[in-house]
Amino acid sequence: MPKAKFNFQLHHTDGAARAGELQTPHGKALTPFFMPVATQATVKGLTAEEVRDVGAQVVLSNAYHLYLRPGVETVVKLGGLHKFMGWDGPILTDSGGFQAFSMGPLREVSDDGIRFRSHIDGSEHNFTPELATANQEGLAPDIAMCFDQCIAYGASEKQVRQAMERTHRWAQSCFDAHQSSATGAASGQVLFGIVQGGTFPEMRDESARAISAIPFHGYAVGGLAVGENKEDMYRFTGQVAEVLPEDKPRYLMGVGSPEDLVEGVARGIDMFDCALPTRVARNGSLFTPEGRVDITKARYAEQQGPLDETCDCYTCRDYSAAYLRHLFRAKELLGLRLASIHNLRFVLALMERIRASILEKRFDAFRRDFLDRYQPANEAARQAQKEQWLQTRSG
């Protein structure tokens, strides 16, 4: 039986918020949705079945990391990424542009591509738009991403423009390579373009128009959540979304804080991804309706009930907050797994509630109620964590 082709249908709107359905060769996904990050073909610490059980519809893997290890040819020989990682739902792969951005002195960018040394063994590699596209064709996800140049927050206007214009040229090269490949577009895989432009309004508008002029199946907002404040992130997200086609999915890359998901949807975004829910979970930081809490604190030492009475995840159904705290204090690996399950379910359940509120034309009330109750992480602490994470990615 032939696989379904890629298709996106927008079913309902409530203000700028959208609810639709994404059909892919490996099944459908209801929008808006959040993608757990399976960088190395795994959501850290969890099985594919556990990721399904928390409500994930689509997962994200990274073509840069899989290119380095185990290698694209190995994944091809083993039947493609879906079979390799035991996930039968839709997969999106990032091309590696952001990883190149975060590698610092290990990489050199030119108009031809990005030359870099492997963080694993120091070997030298050269990524071009054509190679990044071919890598993703080999991995065979449902959605591949264009190769782009992400630029650091605080870069000069000249540097941002150079990176943006390079991204536009690379986008066309990726599109042409994908269209002409027997294993790319012909296989049912689709390609998304990425908008850049830093924190310069005129360039964001220019980039959105240039990228949307190429007939990709979807469009992503890149180069945000890299150090700018949240107000700027929301502002530029909304600006770009207003320019992008209404009948194509819109993807805000690398965003996963609960408040950012709500605000992203409010500005017309359909798709999100981020490693944050599982990353902070492994440090004992868990999501609750009131905000993130540190499960290692003494206040949970004798709490017999679950961390969150309103949560339906496996962790909260079967284990007490006191037990979870004990696991972290004892440095037991089960604690990291149970915390990851909880945080992912919290975020995915939030997306389900957001979608329901859009369908029922009450998203604005939902948004106000959620943000009135949820206390975001301290901005300074958030920026410090982000910087520390970027440094670990480059080393």
C-alpha positions as CSV (number, residue, x, y, z in Angstrom):
1,M,0.0,0.0,0.0
2,P,1.5,3.4,-1.0
3,K,2.4,5.8,1.8
4,A,0.4,9.0,2.2
5,K,1.9,12.1,0.7
6,F,2.7,15.2,2.8
7,N,-0.2,17.5,3.2
8,F,-1.1,20.3,5.6
9,Q,-4.6,21.5,6.3
10,L,-5.5,24.4,8.5
11,H,-8.8,23.7,10.2
12,H,-9.4,26.4,12.8
13,T,-8.0,29.8,13.8
14,D,-8.6,31.8,16.9
15,G,-6.9,35.2,16.4
16,A,-3.4,34.3,15.1
17,A,-3.5,30.9,16.8
18,R,-4.0,28.0,14.4
19,A,-5.1,24.4,14.7
20,G,-4.6,22.0,11.7
21,E,-3.4,18.6,10.6
22,L,-0.1,17.5,9.1
23,Q,-0.2,14.4,7.0
24,T,3.2,12.7,6.4
25,P,4.3,9.3,4.9
26,H,4.5,8.0,8.5
27,G,1.1,9.2,9.8
28,K,-0.6,12.4,10.8
29,A,0.1,15.0,13.5
30,L,-2.4,17.5,14.9
31,T,-1.1,21.0,15.1
32,P,0.1,22.9,17.1
33,F,2.6,20.3,18.3
34,F,5.9,20.0,20.2
35,M,8.6,17.6,19.0
36,P,10.8,15.9,21.6
37,V,14.4,16.0,20.6
38,A,16.0,12.7,19.7
39,T,19.4,14.1,18.6
40,Q,21.3,10.8,18.4
41,A,18.2,8.9,17.3
42,T,17.0,8.7,20.9
43,V,15.2,10.9,23.3
44,K,17.8,10.6,26.1
45,G,17.0,7.8,28.5
46,L,13.6,6.9,27.0
47,T,12.4,4.1,24.7
48,A,10.4,4.9,21.6
49,E,7.4,3.3,23.3
50,E,7.7,5.7,26.3
51,V,8.0,8.7,24.0
52,R,4.7,7.5,22.3
53,D,3.0,7.1,25.7
54,V,3.7,10.7,26.7
55,G,1.8,11.8,23.6
56,A,4.5,12.7,21.1
57,Q,3.4,12.7,17.5
58,V,6.7,13.8,15.8
59,V,10.3,13.6,17.0
60,L,13.3,15.5,15.8
61,S,16.7,14.0,15.1
62,N,19.9,15.7,14.0
63,A,21.6,14.9,10.7
64,Y,24.9,16.4,11.8
65,H,25.3,14.0,14.7
66,L,24.0,11.0,12.8
67,Y,26.4,11.8,9.9
68,L,29.3,11.7,12.4
69,R,28.0,8.6,14.3
70,P,27.0,6.0,13.2
71,G,27.2,7.5,9.7
72,V,24.5,8.0,7.1
73,E,25.5,4.9,5.1
74,T,25.1,2.7,8.2
75,V,21.6,4.1,8.8
76,V,20.7,3.5,5.2
77,K,22.0,-0.1,5.4
78,L,19.9,-0.7,8.5
79,G,16.7,0.4,6.8
80,G,16.5,4.1,7.4
81,L,16.1,6.2,10.5
82,H,12.6,5.1,11.4
83,K,13.6,1.4,11.5
84,F,17.0,2.2,13.1
85,M,15.5,4.0,16.1
86,G,12.2,2.0,16.3
87,W,10.0,4.9,15.8
88,D,7.1,4.5,13.3
89,G,5.7,8.0,13.4
90,P,6.8,11.2,11.6
91,I,10.4,12.3,12.0
92,L,12.0,15.7,11.2
93,T,15.7,16.1,10.9
94,D,17.7,19.3,11.4
95,S,20.4,19.7,8.8
96,G,23.3,20.6,11.2
97,G,23.4,24.4,10.6
98,F,22.7,25.2,14.3
99,Q,25.4,22.7,15.4
100,A,27.9,24.4,13.2
101,F,26.9,27.7,14.7
102,S,27.5,26.3,18.2
103,M,30.9,24.8,17.5
104,G,32.8,28.1,17.8
105,P,36.4,27.8,16.9
106,L,36.0,24.2,15.5
107,R,34.3,25.6,12.4
108,E,34.9,27.9,9.4
109,V,32.1,29.3,7.3
110,S,32.4,30.3,3.7
111,D,30.0,30.8,0.8
112,D,30.5,27.1,-0.2
113,G,29.5,25.7,3.2
114,I,30.9,25.0,6.6
115,R,34.2,23.3,7.3
116,F,34.5,21.8,10.7
117,R,36.3,19.4,12.9
118,S,34.4,16.6,14.5
119,H,33.8,17.0,18.2
120,I,34.2,13.2,18.5
121,D,37.6,12.5,16.9
122,G,38.8,15.8,15.4
123,S,38.4,14.6,11.8
124,E,37.8,17.4,9.3
125,H,34.5,17.6,7.3
126,N,33.0,20.1,4.9
127,F,29.2,20.5,4.9
128,T,27.7,22.1,1.8
129,P,24.0,22.6,1.1
130,E,24.0,19.7,-1.3
131,L,25.7,17.3,1.2
132,A,23.4,18.4,4.0
133,T,20.4,17.7,1.8
134,A,21.8,14.3,0.6
135,N,22.5,13.3,4.2
136,Q,18.9,13.8,5.1
137,E,17.7,12.0,2.0
138,G,19.7,9.0,3.1
139,L,18.4,9.1,6.7
140,A,14.9,9.3,5.1
141,P,12.9,11.4,7.7
142,D,9.5,12.7,6.6
143,I,10.7,16.4,6.9
144,A,14.2,17.6,6.1
145,M,15.5,21.1,6.9
146,C,17.5,23.4,4.7
147,F,21.1,24.0,5.5
148,D,21.3,27.6,7.0
149,Q,23.8,29.8,8.8
150,C,22.6,30.7,12.3
151,I,24.2,33.8,13.6
152,A,25.1,34.6,17.2
153,Y,23.0,37.1,19.2
154,G,24.8,40.5,19.3
155,A,26.5,40.0,15.9
156,S,26.9,43.2,13.8
157,E,24.4,44.2,11.2
158,K,26.9,43.4,8.5
159,Q,27.6,39.9,9.9
160,V,23.8,39.2,10.2
161,R,23.2,40.3,6.6
162,Q,26.0,38.2,5.3
163,A,24.7,35.1,7.1
164,M,21.1,35.9,6.0
165,E,22.0,36.2,2.3
166,R,24.2,33.1,2.5
167,T,21.2,31.3,4.0
168,H,19.0,32.4,1.1
169,R,21.5,31.1,-1.5
170,W,21.9,27.8,0.4
171,A,18.1,27.5,0.6
172,Q,17.8,27.6,-3.2
173,S,20.7,25.1,-3.5
174,C,19.0,22.7,-1.1
175,F,15.7,23.1,-2.9
176,D,17.2,22.4,-6.3
177,A,19.2,19.4,-5.0
178,H,16.1,18.0,-3.3
179,Q,13.9,18.4,-6.3
180,S,16.4,16.7,-8.6
181,S,17.1,13.8,-6.3
182,A,15.5,10.4,-6.9
183,T,15.6,9.7,-3.2
184,G,14.5,13.2,-2.0
185,A,11.2,14.7,-3.2
186,A,10.4,11.6,-5.2
187,S,10.4,9.5,-2.0
188,G,7.7,11.6,-0.4
189,Q,10.1,13.5,1.9
190,V,9.6,17.3,2.0
191,L,11.9,20.1,2.7
192,F,11.4,23.2,4.9
193,G,13.1,26.6,4.4
194,I,14.5,28.6,7.3
195,V,14.1,32.4,7.9
196,Q,17.1,34.2,9.4
197,G,17.8,37.9,10.0
198,G,18.8,38.2,13.6
199,T,17.2,40.9,15.6
200,F,16.9,43.4,12.7
201,P,13.3,43.9,11.7
202,E,14.0,44.9,8.1
203,M,16.2,41.8,7.6
204,R,13.6,39.5,9.2
205,D,11.0,40.8,6.8
206,E,13.4,40.5,3.9
207,S,14.4,37.0,4.8
208,A,10.8,35.8,5.3
209,R,9.8,37.1,1.9
210,A,12.9,35.6,0.2
211,I,12.5,32.2,1.8
212,S,8.7,32.0,1.3
213,A,9.3,32.8,-2.4
214,I,10.8,29.3,-2.7
215,P,8.0,26.8,-2.8
216,F,9.0,24.7,0.3
217,H,6.3,22.6,2.0
218,G,6.9,24.5,5.2
219,Y,8.8,27.3,6.8
220,A,10.8,27.7,10.0
221,V,11.8,30.7,12.0
222,G,15.5,30.2,12.9
223,G,18.1,32.2,14.8
224,L,15.9,32.9,17.8
225,A,16.2,31.6,21.4
226,V,20.0,32.1,21.0
227,G,20.5,34.8,23.6
228,E,17.9,37.6,22.9
229,N,15.3,38.5,25.5
230,K,11.9,36.9,25.4
231,E,10.2,40.1,24.2
232,D,12.4,40.2,21.2
233,M,11.9,36.5,20.5
234,Y,8.1,37.0,20.6
235,R,8.2,40.1,18.5
236,F,10.3,38.7,15.7
237,T,8.3,35.4,15.7
238,G,5.1,37.3,15.2
239,Q,6.6,39.5,12.5
240,V,7.9,36.6,10.5
241,A,4.7,34.5,10.9
242,E,2.6,37.4,9.4
243,V,4.7,37.2,6.2
244,L,4.8,33.4,5.8
245,P,2.1,31.7,3.7
246,E,-1.1,30.8,5.6
247,D,-1.5,27.4,4.0
248,K,2.0,26.1,5.0
249,P,3.1,24.9,8.4
250,R,5.2,27.3,10.5
251,Y,8.0,26.0,12.7
252,L,9.7,28.0,15.6
253,M,13.0,26.2,16.0
254,G,14.6,25.4,19.4
255,V,11.8,26.7,21.7
256,G,10.3,24.6,24.5
257,S,9.7,26.6,27.7
258,P,5.9,26.3,28.5
259,E,5.3,30.0,28.4
260,D,7.2,30.3,25.1
261,L,5.0,27.6,23.5
262,V,1.9,29.5,24.5
263,E,3.2,32.8,23.2
264,G,4.5,31.1,20.0
265,V,1.1,29.7,19.3
266,A,-0.4,33.2,20.0
267,R,1.7,34.5,17.1
268,G,0.8,31.8,14.6
269,I,3.3,29.0,15.1
270,D,2.3,25.4,14.4
271,M,5.5,23.4,15.3
272,F,8.1,23.6,18.1
273,D,11.1,21.6,19.3
274,C,13.6,21.8,22.1
275,A,15.8,19.7,24.3
276,L,14.9,21.8,27.3
277,P,12.2,19.7,28.9
278,T,14.4,16.6,29.1
279,R,17.6,18.6,29.7
280,V,16.3,20.4,32.8
281,A,14.6,17.2,34.0
282,R,17.9,15.4,34.2
283,N,19.0,18.3,36.6
284,G,16.0,17.7,38.8
285,S,14.0,20.7,37.5
286,L,10.4,19.7,36.9
287,F,7.4,21.5,35.3
288,T,4.3,22.2,37.4
289,P,1.3,24.4,36.6
290,E,2.9,27.1,38.8
291,G,6.3,26.8,37.2
292,R,9.5,24.8,37.4
293,V,10.5,23.3,40.8
294,D,13.6,21.6,42.1
295,I,12.7,18.1,43.1
296,T,15.8,17.8,45.3
297,K,14.6,20.4,47.8
298,A,13.8,19.3,51.3
299,R,10.1,20.3,51.0
300,Y,9.6,17.1,48.9
301,A,11.3,14.7,51.3
302,E,8.0,13.4,52.8
303,Q,5.4,14.3,50.1
304,Q,3.5,11.1,49.7
305,G,1.4,12.2,46.7
306,P,2.7,12.9,43.2
307,L,4.6,16.1,42.3
308,D,1.6,17.3,40.3
309,E,-1.9,16.0,41.2
310,T,-3.2,17.3,37.8
311,C,-0.7,15.4,35.7
312,D,-1.6,12.1,34.1
313,C,2.0,10.9,33.3
314,Y,3.4,7.6,34.4
315,T,5.6,9.2,36.9
316,C,2.8,11.1,38.7
317,R,0.4,8.2,38.5
318,D,2.8,5.7,40.1
319,Y,5.4,7.5,42.2
320,S,5.5,10.0,45.0
321,A,7.4,13.2,45.0
322,A,9.3,11.9,48.0
323,Y,10.5,8.8,46.0
324,L,11.5,11.0,43.0
325,R,13.5,13.2,45.3
326,H,15.2,10.2,46.8
327,L,16.2,8.9,43.4
328,F,17.9,12.2,42.6
329,R,19.6,12.5,46.0
330,A,20.8,8.9,45.6
331,K,21.9,9.6,42.0
332,E,19.8,6.7,40.6
333,L,19.3,6.7,36.8
334,L,15.6,6.0,37.2
335,G,15.1,9.5,38.6
336,L,16.3,11.0,35.4
337,R,14.0,8.8,33.3
338,L,11.0,9.5,35.5
339,A,11.6,13.2,35.5
340,S,12.0,13.2,31.7
341,I,8.7,11.4,31.3
342,H,7.0,13.9,33.5
343,N,8.4,17.0,31.8
344,L,7.7,15.7,28.3
345,R,4.1,14.8,29.2
346,F,3.6,18.2,30.8
347,V,4.6,20.0,27.6
348,L,2.7,17.7,25.3
349,A,-0.4,17.9,27.4
350,L,-0.1,21.6,27.3
351,M,-0.1,21.5,23.5
352,E,-3.2,19.3,23.6
353,R,-5.0,21.8,25.8
354,I,-3.8,24.7,23.6
355,R,-5.3,22.9,20.5
356,A,-8.6,22.3,22.3
357,S,-8.8,25.9,23.3
358,I,-8.3,27.0,19.7
359,L,-11.0,24.6,18.4
360,E,-13.4,26.0,21.0
361,K,-12.5,29.6,20.3
362,R,-11.2,30.3,23.8
363,F,-7.5,30.4,23.3
364,D,-7.1,34.0,24.5
365,A,-8.7,33.1,27.9
366,F,-6.6,29.9,28.1
367,R,-3.5,31.9,27.4
368,R,-4.3,34.5,30.1
369,D,-5.2,31.9,32.7
370,F,-2.0,29.8,32.0
371,L,0.3,32.8,32.1
372,D,-1.3,34.2,35.3
373,R,-0.5,31.0,37.1
374,Y,2.7,29.8,35.5
375,Q,5.9,31.5,36.8
376,P,8.7,31.4,34.2
377,A,12.2,30.6,35.2
378,N,14.4,33.6,36.2
379,E,15.6,35.3,33.1
380,A,19.2,35.7,34.2
381,A,19.3,32.1,35.3
382,R,17.8,31.0,32.0
383,Q,20.4,32.9,30.0
384,A,23.2,31.4,32.0
385,Q,21.8,27.9,31.5
386,K,21.5,28.6,27.8
387,E,25.1,29.8,27.5
388,Q,26.4,26.8,29.5
389,W,24.5,24.5,27.2
390,L,25.9,26.1,24.1
391,Q,29.4,25.7,25.5
392,T,28.9,22.0,26.0
393,R,27.6,21.7,22.5
394,S,30.8,23.2,21.1
395,G,33.1,21.1,23.0
